[in-house]
Amino acid sequence: FLGFILMTLLILPIAMVYCELAPLFPRAGGELIYNTVGINKHIGFFSSWLIMAAWIAVPPSAVMAIVQWMFHVLHIQSSFLLIEGVALVALIGYCALSLQNVEIAGKIQLYMLMFAIAGCIVATVAFLFSGVWSFDNFKNFFYSQVGSHFGIPSWIIGMALLITPYFGFETVPQMVEEGDFPIKNSKKAICGSILTCGCIYVFYYFCVAGLDGLKDVYTNFAQDGFLTIATMQNVLGWTFWPIIVGILSCLLGMGASLLGFWMSTVRMLYSMANKNFLPKVFAAVNKNQQPMLPNVFLLVLSLIFIVLQNSSDFMSAFFNLMSFGCACAYALTMISAVCIHRKHPDWKSSNTVKGGDAFRLFAMCIAVAIAFFCTLGQGIDSWICFGVYLGVGVVIWLWMVLVNWKKHPVEIETPDGIQQF
């Protein structure tokens, strides 16, 4: 919970810069647009590719978490084919939902999220009044399974990986073209999501820590895969509430996260096609005005990731560095924010940050520090998997440079109108 407190404070400056950029470019694209306008189209491409490393990993990971929880609760003996079959059905369902009118998916995600938050609050209150919770259980307060690096305590380094629950605030601009809220209110959505996330996680894990010594919890129950649920079962002796919390947190919470990142990834691919970063076929939409090929592409990719996750260490190794890719994309966006305001001082945002470039550079330093901490302790497998992902991006980028951009220049809508880059 100390890590969540620190990450909440660190991520807010980065989010404030996003709040500043969003009203200037009220179109789906986010990092793609900001870094193309601020620096160039090459940085724009790779920054969006880096942020999608985090987004793309969410659907297969969330589906696997849901499937594993269902098997855990129902005491089903899992097998490779059974896991793949259930995961495929779930992925097809989410893909079909994403292809419907965006209002349908948006409302479903909202209700999922509301119930998930309610489940977390109910669980934390139950922990506090369980009769087991005590400050005496904080005896192993700074226990860690790994040592420090460069004199930096391991809990601070581990904090960098906690960027995972926070990334997603940058997806707000992806939905702006289809949303009905004023773009100037994007600050409320972006900062509100971070503060809500921070408050819930801090309170939640503070209450979990008070149930039993942290060392005992992680040593005895981590192998169960669902740490909090296992703690409720083994420390509190509960049988009914772990199922309810699992439904609210795993089934609905993971489902809401999956759907949000699914829609954001699809819209990023759609935006890349519209702005000539990908073939125009990726911009084709169905009768509900939803991108077709990006949805099918993400479905196939997610299924491949799930196969790899259950047959090799590729997915888990890749997952370890998705936070690194996300932090790198944030750092590049902070630099682009500085460049945009120096190139175009006449572009006024409704959410201009106080402190100007000093604040933007401060946010960049935070993102760089988080990215650096994410690299510590990573194995060679993680870097190989991350390199494979970047290699695919390089192939696409080379095709754009050598073929596509010679015929179709990048076009971005700016406050001065559509410009070519």
N, C-alpha and C positions, 0 to 999 in steps of 0.2 A: 504493500500500500504506500510505502514511502516512494517507491519507484513511480507509482501512478501520480502521486502529488507532484513530483519533480517533472515528469513528462507533461502533465497538464500545463504547468507554468512555462515549459520550454516550447511547447507546440503553439501556444497562443500568439507569440510574435509572428511566426510564420503564417498563421491563419489570418492575422490582421493585414498582411501584405496581399494575401489572396482576396480579402474583402475589398481592398483598394483596386485590384486589377479587374475583378469581375464586372463592375458597372461600365468599365471602359470597353469591354468586349463581350456584349450580351449574346454570345453564341456558344454552342457546344464546341469543345476543343480544349479549353483550359490550357494546360502546359504547352500543347501544340501551338496555340495562338500566341501566348505570352512570350515564349522563347523565340519564335520566328520573328515577331515584330521587334523584340528587344535585342536579339543578337543576329541570328540568321536561320534559314529554313533547315539547315543541317542540325543545329542544336535543337530546333523545334521538333524535328523528327525523333532524335534520340532521347530527348527529355520525355516525350509522350511514350516512347517505347519502354523507358525505365519505369515510369509510373504504372504502365500496364503490366509490368512484371509483378507488381503487387496485386493489381486488380484481377488479373487472369488466374492467379493462384487461389483466390477466394472461393469461386464456385466449386471446383473439385474438392478442396479441403473441407468446405462446409458440408457438402453432400456426404463425404466420408464420415464426418463427425456425426451427422444425423443418422446415417446407416449404422455406425458402430454403437450409438446410443440405443437405437431400436433393438439391435441384436442383444445388447447388454441387458436391457429391461425384459425382453421376451425370452431370454436364455436360449437364443438360437445359436446353434453351432455353425459358425461362419465358414465359408469356403470361397475360393477365388471366383468361381462362376456365379455363386449366389450374390456375393458383394457386387460384382460387376452388373448383374442383372437388375438388382434393386437400384443401384446408383444410376443406371441408364434410364430406368423408368422415371426417377426423380428429375434427372437432367432434362429429359424430354418434356416433362411437365412444366418445368421452369421456362424452357425455351418457348413452349406454346403460350404460356402466360405472357412472356415478354413480347410476343407477336400480336397480342391483343391491344385494344385501346389503352394508352398509357395511364388513363385514370383508373382503370381496373387494377393494374399492377401496383400503382401508387397507393391506392386505398388498402389493398391487401398487405402491402409492406408496412403501412402506417399502423394497422391493427396488430400485425405481428410484433412490431416494435413496442407498441404500448403494453401489450400483454407480457412481453419479455422484461420490460422495465418493471412492471408491477410484480413479476415473479422474483426479481432480484431484491426488491424492497421488502416483500413479504419474507423471503428467506433470511435477510439480514436482521429483521426485527425478531424472527423466530430464534436466530442464533443468540441474540443478546439476552433473551428471556428463557433460554433453554435450561438454565441452572448449571450449565457446564462452563459458560463463558466467564473468563477471569483474566485480569491483568497479569496474574502469576504465570500464565501460559506464554508470556512474551520473553521467557528466559533465554531462548535461542534467537534473540532478535536479529542478529546479523549473521546467522548461520548461512553458509553457502557451500555448494559442492565444488566450487572452483575458487582458485586464488586470485589475488589482485594482479593487475597489469600496469606497469610503469607507475606503481604506487597508487593507482586509482582503485578504490574499493570495488569488489565484484558486483555489488548491488547497483552501483551507479552505471557500470558497464552493461549489466543486464537490463537496466532501465531503458537503454537505447532500443532494445528489441521490443519494448512495450509500445513503440510507435505503431505497432500492428493494430491495436484496437482503435487508434486515433485516426489513422489515414482513412480517408473517405470524406472528410470535410471538403476536400478539393473536388469532389464529384458534384457539388451543388451547381456549378456553372454548366455541367453537362445536361442538366434538365431545364435550363432557363428558357429555352425556345418553346418547350411544351408546358411549362408551368404557368400559373395564373397569378403569381405573386410579383410585386414590383421588384426589379433588379436591385434597387437601392436597399431593399430589405434582405438581400443575400447575407449581409453581415450578421443579422439575427440568426439565420440558418446555420452559417458556418461556425460562428463563435458559440452559439447555443448548443450545437452538437458536441463540441469539445468540452464545454463546461458540464453538460449533462453526463457525458461519458466519464469524465474525470471524477465527478462527485459520486456517481454510482459505484465505480470500480474501487475508489478509495474506501468508501464506507463498507462495501461488500467484503473486500479482502482484509480490512481491519477487523471485521467481525469474524471472518474465517480464522485469522491468526489467533484470536482470543479463545478459540475452541480447544486447541491443543498446542503443544510446543511445535514450532514449525519444523524442527528437525524430524520429529516423530511422524508428522503428517506426510512430509515428502518422502521419507524413507519407507514407510509402511504402505502408503496408498497410491503413490505416483504410478505404479504399474497398472492400476485399474483404468487409467486413461481419463477418468472424470474425477478430478481431485476433490472438488467441493462435494459432489454427490457421494463419493466414497467416504468422505469425512462425516457427512450426515449419517451414513449407514453404520460406520465403524466406531465413531466417537460418541454420537448421540443415540445410536441404536434405533433410528427412525426407519420405517419401511414405506410408509405412504407418501410422506412429503418429498423424499428424493425423486419419486416418479413425477409428482406435480411440478417440482422445480425443473426436472429434466424436460418436461413438455414445454414449459414456459421459456426456459433458457436455451436448451439445445435445439428443440424442434422449431420453436417460433423465433427465438433470437438468431440462431444460425440461418434460418430461412429468410428472415428479413435482411440479414447481411448479404446472403447469397444473391437475393433478388436485386438489391441496390447496386452491387458491383457488376452484376450481369448487365443491367440496363446501362450503367455508365460505360462499361467496356464497349458495348454495342454502339453507343453514341459517339465514343471516341473514334472507332473505326469508320463510322458514318461521316464524321467530321473530316477525318483524314482523306476520305474519298472525295468529299465535296470541295476540298481545298487542294486537290491534286497531289496528295501524298500517297494515295493508293489508287488503283484503277476505279473508274467511275461505277463499275458494277456493284461496288460495296455501298453505293449511295442509293441503290434501288429500294423502294419501299412498297409495302403491300397496301391493301385497301384501308387499313387502320393507321397508315402513315408510319409504320414501324420498319426499320431496316431489315431486309430479309437475309442477305448473305452474311452480314456480321453475326446474326443470331445463329445461323447454321454453322459458321466457322467456329464460334465459341463453344457450341455444343460438341462438335467433333474434337476440338482441342481439349475440352474438359474431360471427355471420355478417355482420350489418350493419356492425360495426366493421371486419371484414376487407375488405368491399367498399369502405368509406370509406378504409381504409388503402392500398388499391391503386388508388384512383381520385382521391384528393385528399390534402391534407396534414392532414385533420382528426385522424386517429388519432395521428400523430406529434406534432402540436401538443398534443393532449389528454394524451398520455403525458408530456410535459414537466412538467405540473403535477399529475400524480397524486401525486407525492411531497409537494407542498404540501397537498393535501387530506388525505393521511394524517397529516402533522405537525399540521395543525389539529385533526383528530379526537383525536390524542394530547393536545394542549394542553387541549381541553375536558374530556377524561376525567380529567386531573390535577386540574383545578378541581373536578370532581364528586367526586373522591376526598376532597378537603378538606371539601366540603359534607356528604358522607355521614358522615364521622367527627365532624363538629360537631353534626349533627342527631341522630345515633344513636351516641353514645359507648359504648353497651352492646353494639353489634354487634362482636364480637371475631373477628378473622381469625387463621387459623393461620400466616399469613405477614406479620404486621404489620411495616411498615418501621420501621427505627430512625431517630429524628429527627422522627417525626410529621409535622405539617403543613409544617415547614421543608423536609423532604426532598421532600414532594409538590410544594411550590411551586418548589423547585429543579428538579425534573423538568419542571414546566410551563414554566419559563424556557428549558430546553433545547429543548423542543418548539417554542416560539415562535421561538427563534433559528433552528432548522432550517427552519421555515416561511418565515421572512423571507429566508434565504439562497436558498431555492428560487425566490423571486420575482425575484431579481436576474438581469438578462440575458434575461428572457422576452419573447418577441415578442407583438404584439397578437393574432396568430392563436391563441396558446395561451390567452390570457385569454378570447377569444371562445368557443372550444371548451369551456373550463371553465364559462363563463357559460351555455352551452346546457345542459350537464349539470345545473348548479344550477337552471336554469329548469324543467327537467322535475321536479326534486325539489320546487320551489315549487308547481307545479301539483298534484302528489299531496298535498302538505301542506295546500293550500287545500281540497281535496276532503275531507280528513280533518277539518279544522276546521269546515267549513260543513255537512258531511253526516254522516260516519261517527261522529265522536266524540260527536255529539249523541244517537246511538242506542246506541253501544257504547263505553263508556269504556275507557281503557287500563288493563290489569290486569297487575301485575308481582308475581311471587313473591319475597318478601323474607324475611329471618330472622324477622320477626314474622308471617309468613303472607302471603296474597295481599292486595295493596292496590291501590286505584284511584288514578289520577293524571289 
